Amino acid sequence: MSESGTEYRDGNGFIAEVIRTDRRKTADIRVEDGAVSIVVPKHVSTEKIDQLLLNKRSWIKEKIALHREMRPPSNKVFVSGEAFPYLGRNYRLKILQGNFTPVRLVQGRLVVQVPKGSEQPHMVRNALVRWYKRQAEQKLAEKVDRYAPILGVVPNGVGIKTFKSRWGSCTAKGKLEFNWQIVMAPNRMVDYVVVHELCHLIRHDHSSLFWKEVARVMPEYGECREWLKVNGGGLRI
């Protein structure tokens, strides 16, 4: 178990996050963005979880390998000293060796502890993806709470997703969904994406009236759009 209370199991070549819930009677293993999680009923033993992961190890490794092949190329090698952006600032990675502990931001460094071995870079990447997603959940919800009253709208929930070519979306039911990678951008760009999607609760198009709503809250939105067009492709790990 980590300091945050989140539980992890070492699957010999991958780390699985354990999600316990009262809403399930059976286990469900998921591989999303190359990161493994197992959703189980609340009182399942760690021994049972380890056995489930062992039984599905081949399938999990196949899914991880498939994700590596399909994800866009990145110049990251996941070693200590490498820089990763968060809200426009770069933070250096510090890798410790030992039993897995998730990424923490400590004194301006992204610190993670992972077992030694050939799979270490992939474990580090997956730990970083988890960290970015958690930051995105928190920061984007905070920004929605801040801007929604200004625009006079009430979204039907906020979610984090992995999109290939967009920063956010507003569903027909009024739920806002954001690409977690947007938190690598400067803070003002994140604000713009939030305002953009909130304005879709007023107008579900990109008409001149829609952009008028965006400009009401963010007159410089054009600069943010241009920044994301030019730099958005580099916001990935």
Buried (B, 14 or more C-beta within 10 A) or exposed (E): EBEEEEBBBBBBBBBBBBBBEEEBEEBEBBBBBBBBBBBBBEEBEEEEBBEBBEEBBEEBBEBBEEBEEEBEEEEBEBEEEBEBBBBEEEBEBBBEEEEBBBBBEEEEBBBBBBBEEEBBBBBBBBBBBBBBBBBBBEBBBEBBEEBBEEBEBEBEEBEBBEBEEEBBBBBEEBBBBBBBBBBBBBBBBBBBBBBBBBBBBBBEEEEEEBBEBBBBBBEEBEEBBEBBEEBBEEBEB
